Every structure is written in C-alpha cells, then in structure tokens.
Amino acid sequence: MPADVSFRAPTDRDRGSADYLGLLASASGRTGSALQSLAVDVRGGLTTIVAFVDGRLVGLASYEAGTTGTVLRHLAVEHGHRGAGLGRRLVTSVREAVQGAPLLAETDDDAVAFYRRTGFAVTALPRDPRRPHVQRYRCVLAADAR
C-alpha cells in the first residue's frame, strides 16, 4: 500500500477535475455529454468517497443507501494503482458509512473477480437480449461479512 493514502468526500474542485471524471468514465463506460450528465446525477443523488495517494485523486466509490441495502453504483481505481488494496479500502469505507446494511453491486466479467476476492457472493444474471455477449453479475456483501 502506498505511504500517503487518504479517503474523504469529494470537494467541488475534486468533482470538476480530469482525474474524477476519468474515474467516473472508467466505472461507467460513458464519455462526452453522457459522462457530464452522469457527473451531475452522481453529485445530486449519490454519496461519494474518493481516494488519494500522495495528494492525487486515484479512486472513487459512489453509492446509494436504501432500506434493504446499500447499492454501490460506481467503483473505480486508476489503472496504475490497481492491485494495491485501494478498491477493497473504498468498499470498506462505504461499509463503515452505512453500517448494518448489505452492500449490493452489479458488474461484468472485467471486475467480477475483484468482487469475489472482496467477499461478495456473486450470481450470474440473465443475459440482456440487447447485449447477449455481455454477462452481468449481481454481487452481495452481507452486512455481517468480514
């Protein structure tokens, strides 16, 4: 793990940075005006935690707390910092913020191994006929999981 790592809510400056938008693009697959629209939606309706390494924004998790669980909507770590435990620590930060609730997420083949390693129970979802080549998964981390 890098020496100087911190986690906090993003500031307005963070939200307008290229690093923040790049992470949101990585998590969502959106670009251009669709990415800008998503950034506005995330700011207005989701809680976000950002990760910094040596003062540089390198990770983010946005989530929505509900009555039956907390839905992790976006999770991204800059490519050069993957594998250092930042994604796991972002998940832990979300869990600490919403204690006592299961954490729910959906992902595809690109990230399903991360969710399994982090302790989520993973179930394949029925394929969407509009995108039959893409397998999606439902990931659940029980409230009492360690």
N, C-alpha and C positions, 0 to 999 in steps of 0.2 A: 504494500500500500504506500502511495506517495506520502511524504512527510507532512505537508501542509494541506489538509483536506478539511473542508467545512461544508455544512448543509444549512440552508435557510430558505425563507420565502423570497421570491424574486422581487427586485425593485423595478420601478418603471424603466430605469436605464437598462437593467438586465433584459427585460421583455422586448426592448427595441434593438437589442444587439444582434449582430450577424450570428454569433455563437448560439444564442437562444433560438433564433429562427431556424438555424441549421439542425439543431437537435429536434425541434418540433417537426421539421421536414423528414428527418430520419425516422422518427416514431410514426409518422402518419402517411408518408409517401406522397404528400402534397407539395406543390410548388406554386410559384406565382401568386395570382389573386386568390386561389383556393387556400394557399398557405396563410396569406394575410388574413383572410376571413376566419380561418381556424384559430389564429393567434388572438383575434378579438373574442371569439367564442370561449376559448380557454380562459382568458382573462375575466370574462363576465360570469362564467358558470362553474369553473373547476378550481380546486385548490391545487397549488403547485409548490413543489420543493425543488430547489436547484442545488447542484453540487459544484464546488470549486476546488481546483487543485492549483496550489501556488497562485491564488488570486484569479485564475482563469475559469470561466464557466465551461464545464465539461460534461454535465449530466443534468437530466430533469425527469421528474415524475409528476404527472398531473392526475388527480383523482376526484371522485365524486362520492361523498359519504351518503348512504341511503339507509333505509330502515332494515333491510335484510342483509346488508353488507356494503363494503366499500368497493367501488369499481375503479380499477386502475385503467385510466383511459390512454395515457401516453407514458412510455418509459424509454429513455434513450441515454446512452453514454457515448461520448465521442470515440470514434474508432480507435485512436491511439491510446485510449485509457481503458479499453475493454479488457476483461480478464484480471483486473486489479481489485475486484470486490466492490466497485462503486455502485453497480446495479443492485447488488444484494443490499448494500447500505441504504440506497434510496428506498428499496422495498421496506426495509426495517424502519426507516424514518416515517413512511406512510403508516405502517402498523402502529408505531408509537403515537402518532397523531390521532388515530381512530381506534383506540384500544377496545378490545372486546368484540370486534366485528370481523367476519371473514373477509378476505381480500379476493376479489374476482378480476379476471382479465381474459381477454381473447387475444390469440396470436396465430401465427402461421409457422411453417417449417423453419423459417430463419431464426426464430427465438424460442421455440418450444423446449429445446434442451436447457436453456437458461432457467426457464420456469421449473422444470423438473429438478434441476440441481438446487434450486432455491427452496424446494419443499412443497411446491404446488402439486395438487392432484390434477392430472391432465386427462381430458376426454376429447376425442375427435368429434367434431361437429359434422352434421350432414353437409355434403358439398352443395354449394350455391350453383344452380344451373347456369347462372350468368358468368361464373368463373370456375368451371369444373376442374381446371388444372391446379387450383389452389386449395390446399387443405387447411382449414381453420381449426383451432382448438380452444376449448373452454378450460381455464386454469383457476383452481380454487385453493387458497391457502386458509386452512381452518383457523378460527380465532385463537385456538389454544395450541397451534403448531409452534414448534421451537425452531 
